[in-house]
Structure formats: structure tokens, C-alpha cells
Amino acid sequence: MLKDKNPQIAVSGSIAFDKIMDFPGVFSDNIVAGKPHQFHQLNLSLVVDNLKTSFGGTAGNIAYNLSLLKEKPIVFGAVGFDFLPYRDWMLKNKLNLEFIKENQTSPTAAAHIITDKNDNQISAFYPCPYLKNYAAKAIASACSKYNIKLAIIAPDNPQMMLQYAAAYRNKKIPFIFDPGQVVQAFSATELIKAIKGAKVLIGNDYEMNFISKSLGLEIKALSQKVEILIITKGSKGSEIYQNGKKMLVKPANPKNTSDPTGAGDAYRSGLIFGLIKGYNLKTCSQLAGTISVYTVEKYGTQTHSFTVKDLQKRYYKNYKEKINL
């Protein structure tokens, strides 16, 4: 079989139903600190304002935003017996689902996300069961058919993420490693394995500091382990390290801050698109920041949309530079 000559983007991570809730107060006001020996008695109940179920998960969100950029990424991941409505949505957005593995004995992953008025979040995540040897087989099969140019390993079952990293290294495919909210599940040894061979290591302040402390490396030393290291800082923009140099990139400005859920995934889609197109890192990060504000302005992670023309206008408004998409 001849390979598809068009370079492809591979996206792996969770594919989940998001149950998003708003808490009208601040989490810290509802946690009464007691004596150290009393923390095991914590019993917290929060009354929320809104509850909305939407399509989400890290892989789903990244792939959706790439589809808005007219890309058709290959999606890797595990889903359950209730996946059908999400499948229809993904197919409507012209995503490549041929390598997704369906488990008929378990439900699709689900994330329960509560956001307080300061945009702090508490999440509970049910992942699809671990699939032994799935990543190596799926990626080998995809590589026999498609010319994969860049991949991202987004938060998922940690063991699955290690599988993806090993498979991409084996196939010499550049990849972005994004441990995200599951970073604490990795041991130092596993983090070293996951980062090895990565083109990009990305995370927010907390996640990158956790990796730094786990490996006993300062951020500058950690940046030497990969070609590019990116620390996202939300409304403060991003911090990028490459070739021993540090660059600060300012954020794009949202029209409102309806819901921050999914902003990081949207950012990653812009980064991937920019890297595929050969943009410099400053432009990649500015594009990523511009895309991320679209999801911040809408409640849910795949409820926003934009046209290429609108994105170009939004980019120019924020950075006073033109971008050719």
C-alpha cells in the first residue's frame, strides 16, 4: 500500500465526555483547615450553578481545534460502548478515527470539572481501561499508511502515554509530550523515559515545576533535554526555551472569560499547526494564544468555532502582525 503523501498530524490523549459545573464561590473559602491529623476527615460538598455535558478529552479537544484550521489529524485513543454520539460529532468535523479502539464492556472516559469564580478547578476523571500494546500496533499501522510529520501525547492513562512515547521514538516521529493534569502519576524514571526524544515538552507553571523537582533539574537545565520547552501561564502568556534562550510571549485578549476549560488544548492545536507550517516559535505561540481565547469565551470545550479569516483578524488585532494561514 502506498502511503498518503500528505503529512499528517497524530493526536493521542483522552477522548471523554465532559461534565462541566460552575461554583459561584471560591474553593478555599469552603475548606476549613484543621489540625494535621484531621485532614483524613475532609468532607466537602459544593452546590454548583450550571451542569453541562459536552464532548471533550484532551485528544478530542486538540483534534477539534485542528479541524477548525482545516487539518484532518489522526486520532489515537480508547473509547467505550457509549461513544456513538461523540463519534458522529468527530466524523462531522472530518477527523480520522480509523485507529481509535472501542471497548464494548466499559463506558467512554468522563471528566467531572468544577470551576470556581477565580477560575480554579477541581476535576475527577474516569479513564477508559488501559489497553496493553495498543499504541505500538496502532501507530505502526498508521505509519504504514500515512506520512506522520508531528505527534502530540496529551494527558491520558500514564501507561498509555509511555507506550506512545516509545512507539514514536521507534518510528522516529517528532512528538510533543504534554503530561498535564496526570503529571503526578509519573515517577522520575517514567518522566525521563517519556521526555526522551521529545521535540517539545509543554506544561503550565505547576506541571513544569513538578517535573523540575522530580528530576532535580532547574528549568534551564530541563530545557536542555528537549528541543523546545514551553511553560504556559494563562493570562500572562507563555515562556519558551530553545537553544539555551528564553522568550516571553504575551497572551491574546478574550472578549470574556466564560469558561477556561479546554483553553490549554486549544493552545496546543495552534502550536502544532504553527510547527507543521514552519512558523517561528514566537508566531506559533501567538497563534496558539489566539486560538485559546475562542474556547475561553464559550461554555464547554468544543462549543466555539472560527473561520480562518476571523482568526487572521483576531491575530492581527492582538499582535499587530499579519499571519498567512
C-alpha positions as CSV (number, residue, x, y, z in Angstrom):
1,M,0.0,0.0,0.0
2,L,1.3,3.4,-0.9
3,K,1.5,6.0,1.8
4,D,-0.7,9.1,1.7
5,K,1.8,11.7,0.6
6,N,0.2,14.5,2.6
7,P,1.9,14.9,6.0
8,Q,-0.3,14.0,8.9
9,I,-0.7,15.1,12.5
10,A,-1.2,12.4,15.1
11,V,-3.1,13.3,18.3
12,S,-3.3,10.9,21.2
13,G,-4.9,11.5,24.6
14,S,-8.2,11.1,26.3
15,I,-11.5,11.1,24.5
16,A,-14.1,11.9,27.1
17,F,-17.5,13.3,27.9
18,D,-17.0,16.5,30.0
19,K,-19.4,17.3,32.7
20,I,-18.7,21.0,33.4
21,M,-20.0,22.8,36.5
22,D,-19.7,26.3,37.9
23,F,-19.2,27.0,41.6
24,P,-20.2,30.6,42.4
25,G,-17.8,30.9,45.3
26,V,-14.1,30.3,45.9
27,F,-12.9,26.8,46.8
28,S,-10.5,28.0,49.5
29,D,-13.4,29.6,51.4
30,N,-15.1,26.3,51.7
31,I,-12.1,24.3,53.0
32,V,-11.7,24.7,56.8
33,A,-8.1,23.9,57.7
34,G,-7.9,21.8,60.9
35,K,-5.1,20.0,62.7
36,P,-2.9,17.9,60.5
37,H,-4.3,14.7,61.9
38,Q,-7.8,15.8,60.9
39,F,-7.3,16.1,57.1
40,H,-8.4,12.5,56.6
41,Q,-11.9,13.6,57.8
42,L,-12.4,16.1,55.0
43,N,-16.0,16.0,53.7
44,L,-16.7,18.7,51.2
45,S,-19.9,19.3,49.3
46,L,-20.3,22.1,46.8
47,V,-23.6,23.4,45.3
48,V,-23.0,24.4,41.7
49,D,-24.9,26.8,39.4
50,N,-24.6,25.0,36.0
51,L,-24.1,21.5,34.7
52,K,-23.4,20.8,31.0
53,T,-22.3,17.6,29.4
54,S,-20.2,18.1,26.3
55,F,-17.6,16.4,24.1
56,G,-14.1,16.7,25.4
57,G,-11.0,15.0,26.5
58,T,-7.5,16.2,25.6
59,A,-7.3,14.4,22.2
60,G,-10.8,15.3,21.3
61,N,-10.3,19.0,22.1
62,I,-7.0,19.3,20.3
63,A,-8.3,17.4,17.2
64,Y,-11.4,19.6,17.1
65,N,-9.4,22.8,17.1
66,L,-7.2,21.4,14.4
67,S,-10.3,20.7,12.3
68,L,-11.2,24.4,12.5
69,L,-7.8,25.1,11.0
70,K,-8.8,22.7,8.1
71,E,-6.5,19.9,9.3
72,K,-7.6,16.3,9.5
73,P,-5.5,14.8,12.3
74,I,-5.3,11.1,13.0
75,V,-6.8,10.5,16.5
76,F,-5.5,7.7,18.7
77,G,-7.2,6.6,21.9
78,A,-9.6,4.3,23.7
79,V,-13.4,4.8,23.9
80,G,-16.3,2.8,25.3
81,F,-19.7,1.4,24.4
82,D,-21.4,4.8,24.6
83,F,-19.1,6.5,22.1
84,L,-21.6,6.7,19.2
85,P,-22.8,10.4,19.6
86,Y,-19.2,11.6,20.0
87,R,-18.1,9.5,17.0
88,D,-20.8,11.2,14.9
89,W,-19.6,14.6,16.1
90,M,-15.9,13.8,15.3
91,L,-16.8,12.5,11.8
92,K,-18.9,15.6,11.2
93,N,-15.7,17.6,11.8
94,K,-13.8,15.3,9.4
95,L,-11.4,13.7,11.9
96,N,-9.6,10.5,11.1
97,L,-10.9,7.9,13.6
98,E,-9.8,4.7,12.0
99,F,-7.3,3.8,14.7
100,I,-9.5,4.5,17.7
101,K,-10.0,1.4,19.8
102,E,-13.6,0.7,21.1
103,N,-14.1,-1.2,24.3
104,Q,-17.6,-2.7,24.4
105,T,-17.5,-3.6,28.1
106,S,-16.7,-0.1,29.6
107,P,-18.0,3.4,29.2
108,T,-16.1,6.2,27.5
109,A,-13.9,8.3,29.7
110,A,-15.6,11.1,31.7
111,A,-14.3,14.2,33.3
112,H,-16.2,16.0,36.1
113,I,-14.9,19.6,36.2
114,I,-15.9,22.2,38.8
115,T,-14.7,25.8,38.2
116,D,-14.9,28.5,40.9
117,K,-15.2,32.2,40.3
118,N,-11.4,32.7,40.3
119,D,-11.1,30.0,37.5
120,N,-9.6,27.5,39.9
121,Q,-10.7,23.9,39.0
122,I,-11.3,20.6,40.8
123,S,-11.6,17.6,38.5
124,A,-12.4,14.0,38.8
125,F,-11.5,11.8,35.8
126,Y,-12.6,8.3,34.9
127,P,-10.3,7.0,32.2
128,C,-11.1,4.2,29.7
129,P,-9.3,0.9,30.8
130,Y,-5.7,0.6,29.9
131,L,-5.0,-1.1,26.6
132,K,-1.9,-3.2,26.6
133,N,0.2,-3.0,23.4
134,Y,-2.4,-0.8,21.7
135,A,-0.2,2.2,21.0
136,A,2.6,0.3,19.3
137,K,0.2,-1.6,17.0
138,A,-1.9,1.4,16.2
139,I,1.0,3.7,15.4
140,A,2.8,1.1,13.3
141,S,-0.4,0.6,11.3
142,A,-0.9,4.3,10.8
143,C,2.7,4.8,9.8
144,S,2.3,2.1,7.1
145,K,-0.5,4.2,5.5
146,Y,0.3,7.9,6.4
147,N,3.3,10.2,6.5
148,I,3.0,11.3,10.1
149,K,5.1,14.5,10.5
150,L,4.3,15.5,14.1
151,A,2.5,13.9,17.0
152,I,1.3,15.0,20.4
153,I,1.0,12.9,23.5
154,A,-1.7,14.7,25.6
155,P,-2.9,13.6,29.1
156,D,-4.4,10.2,29.2
157,N,-3.7,7.0,31.1
158,P,0.0,7.4,32.1
159,Q,1.0,3.9,30.9
160,M,-0.6,4.6,27.5
161,M,1.3,7.8,27.3
162,L,4.6,5.9,27.9
163,Q,3.5,3.5,25.2
164,Y,3.0,6.3,22.7
165,A,6.4,7.9,23.5
166,A,8.2,4.6,22.9
167,A,6.3,4.0,19.7
168,Y,7.1,7.4,18.3
169,R,10.7,7.1,19.2
170,N,10.8,3.7,17.5
171,K,9.3,5.3,14.3
172,K,11.5,8.4,14.6
173,I,8.4,10.6,14.7
174,P,8.9,14.0,16.4
175,F,6.4,14.4,19.3
176,I,5.2,16.9,21.8
177,F,5.0,15.5,25.4
178,D,2.2,17.1,27.4
179,P,1.8,15.4,30.8
180,G,-0.8,17.9,32.0
181,Q,-3.0,17.0,34.9
182,V,-1.7,13.5,35.2
183,V,2.0,14.6,35.7
184,Q,1.9,13.5,39.4
185,A,1.2,9.9,38.3
186,F,4.7,9.6,36.7
187,S,7.8,8.6,38.6
188,A,11.0,10.4,37.9
189,T,12.2,7.4,35.9
190,E,9.0,7.4,33.8
191,L,9.3,11.1,33.2
192,I,12.8,10.6,31.9
193,K,11.5,7.9,29.5
194,A,8.6,10.0,28.3
195,I,10.7,13.1,27.7
196,K,13.5,11.2,25.9
197,G,13.3,12.0,22.2
198,A,10.5,14.6,22.6
199,K,10.7,17.6,20.3
200,V,8.6,19.7,22.7
201,L,7.9,19.5,26.4
202,I,4.9,21.6,27.4
203,G,3.0,22.3,30.6
204,N,1.8,25.1,32.9
205,D,3.8,26.5,35.8
206,Y,2.7,23.9,38.3
207,E,3.3,21.0,35.9
208,M,6.7,22.2,34.8
209,N,7.8,22.9,38.4
210,F,6.7,19.4,39.4
211,I,8.8,17.8,36.6
212,S,11.7,20.1,37.5
213,K,11.6,19.0,41.2
214,S,11.0,15.3,40.3
215,L,14.1,15.2,38.1
216,G,16.2,17.5,40.3
217,L,16.8,20.0,37.4
218,E,16.3,23.7,37.2
219,I,14.1,24.8,34.4
220,K,17.0,25.9,32.3
221,A,18.7,22.5,32.7
222,L,15.4,20.8,32.0
223,S,15.1,22.7,28.7
224,Q,18.3,21.2,27.5
225,K,16.6,17.8,27.5
226,V,14.3,18.7,24.6
227,E,14.5,20.9,21.5
228,I,11.7,23.2,22.8
229,L,10.3,23.7,26.3
230,I,7.1,25.8,26.8
231,I,5.5,26.9,30.0
232,T,2.0,28.3,29.6
233,K,0.9,30.9,32.1
234,G,-2.7,31.6,31.2
235,S,-3.5,35.3,31.2
236,K,0.2,36.0,31.5
237,G,1.1,34.4,28.2
238,S,3.8,31.8,27.7
239,E,7.5,31.3,28.4
240,I,9.6,29.4,25.7
241,Y,13.1,28.0,25.9
242,Q,15.1,26.9,22.9
243,N,18.9,26.6,22.4
244,G,19.5,28.0,25.9
245,K,17.5,31.1,25.3
246,K,14.3,32.2,27.0
247,M,11.5,34.1,25.2
248,L,8.3,35.6,26.7
249,V,5.2,35.8,24.6
250,K,2.2,37.9,25.6
251,P,-1.3,36.4,25.6
252,A,-4.2,37.2,23.3
253,N,-7.1,39.0,25.0
254,P,-10.5,37.3,25.2
255,K,-13.7,39.2,24.9
256,N,-14.9,37.5,28.1
257,T,-13.9,34.6,30.4
258,S,-16.9,32.4,30.3
259,D,-15.1,29.1,30.9
260,P,-11.3,28.3,30.9
261,T,-11.8,24.6,30.3
262,G,-10.1,23.4,27.2
263,A,-8.0,26.6,26.7
264,G,-4.8,24.6,27.1
265,D,-5.9,22.1,24.4
266,A,-6.8,24.9,22.0
267,Y,-3.4,26.4,22.6
268,R,-1.7,23.1,21.7
269,S,-3.6,22.9,18.4
270,G,-2.3,26.3,17.4
271,L,1.2,25.3,18.4
272,I,1.0,22.1,16.4
273,F,-0.4,23.9,13.3
274,G,2.4,26.5,13.5
275,L,5.2,23.9,13.8
276,I,3.8,22.0,10.9
277,K,3.7,25.1,8.8
278,G,7.2,26.1,9.8
279,Y,6.4,29.3,11.6
280,N,9.0,30.7,14.1
281,L,8.3,29.9,17.8
282,K,7.0,33.4,18.6
283,T,4.4,33.2,15.8
284,C,3.5,29.6,16.9
285,S,2.9,30.8,20.4
286,Q,0.9,33.9,19.4
287,L,-1.3,31.8,17.1
288,A,-1.8,29.3,19.9
289,G,-2.8,32.0,22.3
290,T,-5.2,33.5,19.8
291,I,-7.0,30.1,19.3
292,S,-7.2,29.5,23.0
293,V,-9.3,32.6,23.7
294,Y,-12.1,31.3,21.5
295,T,-12.8,28.4,23.9
296,V,-12.4,30.7,26.9
297,E,-15.3,32.8,25.6
298,K,-17.7,29.8,25.3
299,Y,-19.0,27.4,27.9
300,G,-17.6,24.0,27.1
301,T,-14.6,22.8,25.2
302,Q,-15.9,22.2,21.7
303,T,-18.7,24.7,21.6
304,H,-16.7,27.5,19.9
305,S,-15.9,28.0,16.2
306,F,-13.9,30.3,14.0
307,T,-13.1,30.8,10.3
308,V,-9.6,31.2,9.0
309,K,-10.4,34.8,8.0
310,D,-11.7,35.6,11.5
311,L,-8.7,34.0,13.1
312,Q,-6.4,36.2,11.0
313,K,-8.2,39.3,12.0
314,R,-8.1,38.3,15.7
315,Y,-4.4,37.6,15.5
316,Y,-3.7,41.0,13.9
317,K,-5.8,42.7,16.5
318,N,-3.8,41.2,19.3
319,Y,-0.3,41.3,17.9
320,K,-0.4,43.9,15.1
321,E,1.2,41.3,12.7
322,K,-0.3,39.6,9.7
323,I,-0.3,35.8,9.6
324,N,-0.7,33.6,6.5
325,L,-2.8,30.6,7.2
